[in-house]
Amino acid sequence: MTTDIVIVGCGGHGRETFGIIRAINETAPATRRWRVRGFVDDGPSEVNLKRVQRLDAPYLGPVDWLAGQPSTVHVALSIGDPRIRRAVGARIDAYRLPAATLVHPFAEVGPDTVSGEGLIVFAGARVTTNVTLGRHVHLNQNITIGHDCELADYVSVNPLAAVSGDCHLETGVLVGSNATILQNLRVGADAIVGASACVVRDVPAGAVVKGVPAR
């Protein structure tokens, strides 16, 4: 038996999520596999529509296509920008469809990790121990999340970033590629940590920090 799933977003993030689903299906028992119904997107480019077509997965229409779908259909909210992801997520919540939790077989999630629905973990990601992850958190390729961290809803950690132990990332934080957040720090809601930045002190909500040390 398979479970139907629809990917929200035809961009690169959505198509990478398609790859995660395919990898899960290659290792999961037949009773725990996904069947991708297709992609929904409010404004896909012609280039992305062609790329989706090459995956042999149909474009189903705008996000509102999900309205009225049965509760057996899951969604994968695969939009990279946390703010846009949160706005689209609020729309999808009204449809009362479950959000799939997708963890690539080549990712590592340690003991006593608690996660909300909609978590997407890409290949090579490593989550250590006693970590709390909120709804629709995205952990991209080859990142690390240290012990006792708390990541709130809609946080994105981009490829090769490292979040050290006992850090708190509030709702909608974006951690750029190759960035590092040192231990015991808090990053406020909707803050952006620039690519390759090194965060050595708390970051206030809504701030954009970059550089070494990040300012």
C-alpha positions in Angstrom: 0.0 0.0 0.0 1.3 3.5 -0.9 0.3 6.9 0.4 -0.4 9.7 -2.0 1.7 12.9 -1.7 1.6 16.2 -3.5 4.8 18.4 -3.6 4.1 22.1 -3.2 6.6 24.1 -5.3 8.1 23.3 -8.7 11.4 25.1 -8.0 14.7 23.4 -7.2 13.7 22.8 -3.6 10.5 20.9 -4.7 12.4 18.8 -7.2 15.0 17.9 -4.7 12.2 16.8 -2.4 11.0 14.6 -5.2 14.5 13.0 -5.1 14.1 12.4 -1.3 10.8 10.7 -1.9 12.3 8.5 -4.5 15.2 7.6 -2.3 12.8 6.7 0.6 10.8 4.5 -1.8 13.9 2.6 -2.8 14.6 1.5 0.8 11.2 1.4 2.4 8.9 -1.7 2.5 6.1 -1.7 0.0 3.6 -0.8 2.7 5.4 2.5 3.6 6.1 4.0 0.2 4.8 7.3 -1.3 3.0 7.8 -4.6 3.7 11.3 -6.0 0.5 12.6 -7.5 2.4 15.6 -8.9 3.4 19.2 -8.1 1.3 22.3 -7.3 2.6 25.9 -7.7 0.9 29.3 -8.1 3.4 30.6 -10.6 5.8 28.0 -12.0 8.2 29.2 -14.7 8.3 27.5 -18.1 11.8 26.2 -17.3 10.7 24.6 -14.0 7.6 23.1 -15.7 9.9 21.4 -18.2 12.1 20.2 -15.5 9.2 18.8 -13.6 8.0 17.1 -16.8 11.4 15.4 -17.1 10.8 13.8 -13.7 7.8 12.2 -15.1 5.6 13.9 -12.5 2.6 16.1 -13.6 2.0 19.7 -12.8 -1.5 19.7 -11.2 -2.2 23.4 -11.0 -2.0 26.2 -8.4 -1.9 25.5 -4.7 -5.7 25.8 -4.5 -5.8 22.5 -6.4 -5.4 20.9 -3.0 -8.8 22.2 -1.8 -11.2 19.4 -1.4 -8.7 16.6 -1.7 -9.3 13.7 0.7 -7.4 13.6 4.0 -5.4 10.6 2.7 -3.4 13.0 0.5 -0.3 14.3 2.2 1.6 17.4 1.2 5.3 18.2 1.1 5.7 22.0 1.5 8.9 22.3 -0.5 9.5 26.1 -0.7 13.0 27.2 0.3 12.2 30.7 1.6 10.9 30.4 5.2 8.6 33.5 4.9 7.0 32.3 1.7 6.8 28.8 3.1 5.0 30.0 6.2 2.5 32.0 4.1 1.7 29.1 1.8 1.6 26.8 4.8 -1.2 28.9 6.4 -3.2 28.5 3.2 -2.7 24.7 3.2 -3.6 24.4 6.8 -7.1 25.5 5.9 -7.4 22.4 3.7 -6.7 20.1 6.7 -4.3 17.9 4.7 -1.5 16.1 6.6 2.0 17.3 6.0 4.5 14.5 5.3 7.7 14.1 7.3 10.5 13.1 4.8 13.9 12.0 6.0 16.4 11.0 3.3 17.9 7.5 4.0 21.4 9.0 4.0 20.6 11.5 6.7 21.2 10.8 10.4 18.7 11.8 13.1 19.8 11.0 16.6 18.0 9.7 19.7 15.3 11.7 21.5 14.8 14.0 18.5 11.2 15.4 18.5 9.8 16.9 15.3 6.6 18.6 14.1 4.8 17.6 10.9 6.3 18.6 7.6 10.0 18.1 8.5 12.2 17.6 5.4 15.7 16.3 6.0 18.0 16.1 3.0 20.9 13.7 2.3 23.9 14.0 4.5 22.2 16.0 7.2 23.2 15.1 10.8 21.0 15.8 13.8 22.7 14.6 17.0 20.7 14.1 20.2 17.9 15.7 22.3 16.9 18.1 19.5 13.5 19.6 19.0 12.4 20.5 15.5 9.2 22.5 14.7 6.7 22.2 11.9 7.9 22.5 8.3 11.6 22.7 9.3 14.0 22.1 6.4 17.5 20.7 7.0 19.4 20.8 3.7 22.3 18.7 2.4 25.3 18.1 4.7 24.3 20.3 7.6 24.8 19.5 11.3 22.5 20.3 14.3 24.2 19.9 17.7 22.8 18.5 20.9 20.0 20.1 22.8 19.1 22.5 20.0 15.6 23.9 19.4 14.5 24.9 16.0 11.1 26.5 15.8 8.5 26.3 13.0 9.6 27.1 9.4 13.3 27.3 10.1 15.6 26.6 7.1 19.3 25.5 7.5 21.0 25.6 4.1 23.7 23.3 2.8 26.9 22.8 4.8 25.8 25.0 7.7 26.6 24.0 11.3 24.4 24.8 14.3 26.3 24.1 17.5 24.9 22.6 20.7 22.1 24.2 22.8 21.2 26.8 20.2 17.6 28.2 19.9 16.5 29.3 16.4 13.1 31.0 16.5 10.3 30.9 13.9 11.3 31.5 10.3 15.1 31.8 10.8 17.2 31.2 7.7 20.7 30.0 8.1 22.8 30.4 4.9 25.1 28.0 3.3 28.4 27.3 5.1 27.3 29.5 8.1 28.2 28.5 11.7 26.3 29.3 14.8 28.4 28.8 18.0 27.0 27.1 21.0 24.4 28.4 23.5 23.1 31.2 21.2 19.7 32.4 20.3 18.6 33.6 16.8 15.4 35.6 16.8 12.4 35.1 14.6 12.7 35.8 10.9 16.4 36.6 11.2 18.8 35.7 8.4 22.3 34.4 8.9 24.3 35.1 5.7 26.2 32.5 3.9 29.6 31.7 5.5 28.8 33.9 8.5 30.1 32.9 12.0 27.6 33.8 14.7 29.3 34.5 18.0 26.5 36.4 19.9 22.7 36.3 20.0 20.9 37.6 16.9 17.8 39.8 17.4 14.5 39.1 15.6 14.4 40.2 12.0 18.1 41.0 11.8 20.3 40.1 8.8 23.9 39.3 9.9 26.9 38.3 7.8 30.6 38.1 8.0 33.1 36.7 10.5 32.2 37.5 13.2 28.7 38.0 12.1 27.3 41.6 12.5 
